[in-house]
Amino acid sequence: MNRRQGGLPITCQDLFHIYPTAEGALVALRGIDLEIDAGAMVALVGASGTGKSTLLNLMGGLIAPSAGSLWIGDYHVSEMAPTQIMEMRAHDVALVLQEPSANLLSYATALDNLRWVRRNLGDAVAGAPPAEELLERLGLASLAHQRVATMSGGEQQRVALASAMAGSPRVLLVDEPTSQLEGDEREVVISLLNSINQEIGATVVIVTHDEEVAARLPRTVVVQDGRVAFERRADSRYAVVGTDRSVQLPETSAAGFERGAMVEMAEEGGAIVIRPSRDSNPDPK
């Protein structure tokens, strides 16, 4: 079966994820609802600790949700056994973690890592760029026969991305792809992520703190307090109504209100206006 047939849609329905800690349960995700079309390119952004990397790890099958459903195409990821997750990731879903060494065989060369990815795919990667070409496009041709363990963090990050692309995945999940890159290296990676989306139609989901990376993608999803709070599509920004009908205020707006403060809400000209109440009595801190 030729896997170069376009991306897969991703559907998250009321996803929760709870981490047990010594201090008690830590709720990382609080009812995520998210639809990503096949072949879309989406950035997940938000402050540290808001749940965006947890969401990416759920999509990649590294962890299972505490509640809710997650589908990637026909894969019911939230209900799959570990062996089924491995099969999905071997053929259709590639995950690039933020720590590049976690994605690679450190004792092998860059070229060997790419060939290892393709070893069992056969016709599934027919027509895909040769491994040597992928390395060249990422500026790694001179390092093709160098052991990964001897490379810099930025070089390892680019090899990890090339390895993920080597299998022509239908879904590419990438955590902070430019975190260790600067200048021209960043541009190369951004360009290549766009290429895999456009050339083979893969669905690409990127977790990033890099505003420039997010701005280059057609859709940005803002995760805040474990929920999808806002979206940017084209040049428009939207608040997202949660399953409980709640709407979160942008951090810049919420900063103007003290905890427990009351606000006045009014409909004016078809718009909802929120303003501080003169009778507000915030809770004591």
N, C-alpha and C positions, 0 to 999 in steps of 0.2 A: 504493500500500500504506500503510495507516495504521500508523504506528510506535508509537502509544500502546497497546501490547498487553502491557505488563508487561516485567519485566527479563529479563536473560540470565544464565545460570550462568557462573561462571569456574572453570577447572580449571588448576592449576599442577602439573606432574609433574617432579620432580627437576630444578628449575631452577637453573642456575649462571650467574653473570655475572662476568666478569673485565675489569677496566679496566687497560690497559697504562699504566704510568707510567715516569718517568725512572729510578726506583729499582727497577723490576721490576713484575711482575704483582700487582695488587691484587684479591683475591677478595672481591667484594661480597656475592654470594649463594652458598650452599654446599648445594645440593640442597633447594630449597624445594618442599614438597608442601602444597598448599592447595586446598580445595574451598569455593566460595562459592555458595550456592543462588541461583537466580533470585529477584529481589525482596528479597534480604537487605540488611541495612545493617551494615557492618563497619568497625571502626576498626583501623588498623595503627599500632602504637605501638612505641617502643623508643628507646634513646639515639641521639644523632647518630652517623652512620657505621655503623649496624647493618645497613643495606640496605633499609629500608622504602621510601624514595623511589625507589630503583632498581627495586624490585618494582613500584611504581605506574607507573613509566615503561615497564617491560616490558609491563604490561597495556595501556597506552595506545599501544603501538607506536612510541614515540619511540626506543627502542633494541631490539636483538635479543638474545636470550639466547645465552650462549656454548655452552650445552648444555641439554637438556631440552625439554619441550613446554608450550605455553600455549594454552589454548582459551578463547574467549568465545563462548558459544553454539556455532554452527556455524563460527565464524571460527577457523581454525588460525593464530593470530596469529604464532607463532614460525616459521611457514613462508611467510608472506605477503610479496609484493613491496611496495615503497613505495606504488605506486599503489593496491593493494588495501587497505593500511592507511589511506590517505587516504579511500577510499570508506567503510570501516567507521566512521571517525571523523566523516565527513560525515552519516551516517545513524543510527548506533546507539550510538556510544561518545563521550562528551564528557569531555575532560580539562581540569582547571583547575590550572595550575601555581602554585607558591608565589609567584613573581614576577608580579604581576598584569599588568604591561605586556606580558609575553610572550603573553598570551591575547587581547590587544585591538588594534584599529586606533587608535593614539594620536591620529591626526589627525581621526578621526570622532567624532561625538557618542555618548553612551550609547545613545540610541534607534537610531541608525544601526548600531551594533555588533550589537544584537539582531536588527534587520531583515536584516543581512548573513548571520547564521547561518541564517535561515529562507528565504533567497532561492531555493534550489533544492529545498526539501523539499516544497512544495506540500501535498498531502493528508496528508503524513506528520505534520504538526502540526495537523491538523484537530481542533478542540475544545480545543487548548492555550490557556492564558491569553494574552490580548493582550500584546504587548511592554510597553505602557504599564502594564499591571497588574503585571507582574513587577517593573518598576522601582519602582512604588509600594510593593509588598510588602517591598522591600528598603530603603525609605526614601530612594529616589533620584528620586522624581517631579520634584523641583525641579531636578534635574541632567540631565533627559532630553535637553535640547538643548545641553548643555555639552560641549565637546571633552574627551576622556579625558585628554589630555596636561596639562590644567589642574587635574585633580582630585588630591586627596590619595591616599596609598597605600591607606588604608582604603576610600575611595570607589571606587577602581579595583578593589580586591579584590571588592567587592560587585557592581560592573558585570560583572566577569569571571564571577562565579557566575551572575548573571542571564543572561548570554550563553550559558553552557553549558546552562542550563535552557530557553532559548528554543526549542531544537530538540526538546524532549521526548525526551531520550535514553533508551535502554533500559539503559544503564550510565553512571553518573556517577562519575568518578575525581577526587578533590579532594586537593591537597597543601596542608596547613596552612591551612585556610580561615579561621581566626580569628587568625592570627599577627600581624596588624596592627590588630586590632579590640579594643575594650574595652567592658565594661558592656553597655548595651542593644544595641549593634551585634552583639556576640557572640550574644546571645539571638536576635536577628532571623535571623542566619545559621543557627544551630542549628535553629531552628523551620522555616526554609525547606528545609533539607536533609531534615528529617523529612517535610515536606509532599510533596516530589518522590518520596520513597520510598512514601508512603502513597497519594497521589492517583493516580499513574500507574504505580506498582509497579516503578519503576526500581531496579536493583541499585546500591547506593551504597557506595563504598569510600573511606574518608577516612584519610589519613596525618595524624597529629596528635601534638604534644607536650602538648596541652591535656588534662589529666586530666578536666576537667569535660565536655569534648566526648566523650571516650571513654566516660565513665560514663553518658552519655545514650543510648548505642547498645547494642543487645541483645547484640552480640558484639564482643569485643576480641581481636585477634591480636597477640601480642608477638613481634617479630623481634629476635633476639639473636645476634650473631656470624654474621650471614648465614643464619640458620635460623629456622624457626618454633619457638620455645621453649615458649611458654605460650599458653593461651587463657582468656578469661573469658566465660562464658555465664551469663546471669542473675546470680546472686550467687556462683557457684562458679568457682574457678580450677583449671585443669588444666595439668599438664606434658604436652608432646607428644613422643611417641617418634619419633625420626628414622628414616630409611630404614636407617641403620646400627645401629638399636636403641639409640642413645644418648639420654640424657635430660639436659637441662641443669638445673643448680641455679639457683634464683632468685639474682639478684645480691646480695640481702641475706644469703642463706645462704652463697653461695660466698665472700663477703668474710671469713668466719670461718676459711677454710682458706688456708694458704700454697701457693704454686705447687709442685707436685710432692709435696704431702703425701699420705699414705695415709689412707684412711678405712675404718672398719668398717661393713659392711652386714649387716643381719639382718632376717629376717621375724618380725614380732611381731604376733600377733593379726590376721593377714591384711594387715598393712601392712609396707612396707619402711622400715626405720629406718637412717639414716646418721649416724654419730657419729665424731669424731676418734679415731684410733688412738694409743694410748700408745707404740707402736713406730714412729710416723711419723718418717721422715727426709727432710724436704723438700730439694729440690735447692738448692744454694747459688745466690744471686743475684749 
